[in-house]
Amino acid sequence: MKIKEKEFEDLFQDLKALASQLGATVRFEKGDFKGGYCILKESKVIVINKMANLQRKVFILSMALKELGVDDIYINPKLREIIEEMSDAK
């Protein structure tokens, strides 16, 4: 699926909302890391490098949501397709 540049911001906001719905906190930190999903003191956390470009942030968030498990909940079909495509692209 081809995503237009201006759609990335809306997509990013939708993915953050989905993370929140799944009980995960999305944090933006500086450092020398790619980012991803982890459990910190029994809390679900998705850490994203704040210096990454928007496309990379969407990719990391999609990968983390796939790892969190989105198979058993309803997600907008377009959003689900993007999560699947991004996680297959790793």
C-alpha positions as CSV (number, residue, x, y, z in Angstrom):
1,M,0.0,0.0,0.0
2,K,1.3,3.4,-1.0
3,I,1.0,6.0,1.8
4,K,1.0,9.7,0.9
5,E,3.3,11.9,2.9
6,K,0.5,14.0,4.3
7,E,-1.3,10.8,5.5
8,F,1.5,9.8,7.8
9,E,0.5,12.3,10.5
10,D,-3.1,11.0,10.7
11,L,-1.8,7.4,10.6
12,F,0.6,8.1,13.4
13,Q,-2.2,9.6,15.5
14,D,-4.4,6.6,14.9
15,L,-1.6,4.2,15.8
16,K,-1.0,6.1,19.1
17,A,-4.7,6.0,19.9
18,L,-4.7,2.2,19.3
19,A,-1.7,1.8,21.5
20,S,-3.5,3.6,24.3
21,Q,-6.6,1.4,23.7
22,L,-4.4,-1.6,24.2
23,G,-3.1,-0.2,27.5
24,A,0.4,0.8,26.2
25,T,2.1,4.1,26.9
26,V,4.0,5.6,23.9
27,R,7.2,7.4,25.0
28,F,9.5,9.5,22.9
29,E,13.1,9.5,24.0
30,K,16.5,10.7,22.7
31,G,19.3,8.2,22.3
32,D,21.0,5.7,20.1
33,F,18.3,3.1,19.7
34,K,15.7,2.1,17.1
35,G,12.7,1.8,19.5
36,G,10.0,-0.8,20.1
37,Y,7.8,-2.5,22.6
38,C,8.9,-3.5,26.1
39,I,7.4,-4.1,29.5
40,L,8.7,-1.8,32.2
41,K,7.7,-2.5,35.8
42,E,4.7,-4.4,34.5
43,S,3.6,-1.5,32.3
44,K,3.4,-1.9,28.5
45,V,5.6,0.8,27.0
46,I,6.4,1.6,23.3
47,V,9.6,3.7,23.1
48,I,10.2,5.7,20.0
49,N,13.3,7.7,19.2
50,K,12.2,11.3,19.1
51,M,14.8,12.1,16.5
52,A,13.4,9.6,14.0
53,N,11.4,10.8,11.0
54,L,7.7,10.4,10.9
55,Q,7.8,7.3,8.6
56,R,10.2,5.6,10.9
57,K,8.0,6.4,13.9
58,V,5.0,4.9,12.1
59,F,7.0,1.8,11.3
60,I,8.2,1.3,14.9
61,L,4.7,1.9,16.3
62,S,3.2,-0.6,13.8
63,M,5.8,-3.2,14.7
64,A,5.2,-2.7,18.4
65,L,1.4,-2.9,18.0
66,K,1.7,-6.2,16.0
67,E,3.9,-7.5,18.9
68,L,1.3,-6.4,21.4
69,G,-1.3,-8.3,19.6
70,V,-4.0,-6.7,17.5
71,D,-5.4,-9.9,15.9
72,D,-8.3,-10.3,18.3
73,I,-9.6,-6.7,18.3
74,Y,-11.5,-4.7,15.7
75,I,-9.3,-2.2,13.9
76,N,-10.2,-0.1,10.9
77,P,-9.3,-2.4,7.9
78,K,-7.0,0.2,6.4
79,L,-5.1,0.5,9.7
80,R,-4.9,-3.3,10.0
81,E,-3.5,-3.5,6.5
82,I,-0.8,-1.0,7.2
83,I,0.2,-2.7,10.5
84,E,0.4,-6.0,8.6
85,E,2.5,-4.6,5.7
86,M,4.9,-2.8,8.0
87,S,5.4,-5.8,10.2
88,D,6.1,-8.0,7.1
89,A,8.6,-5.4,5.9
90,K,11.0,-5.9,8.8
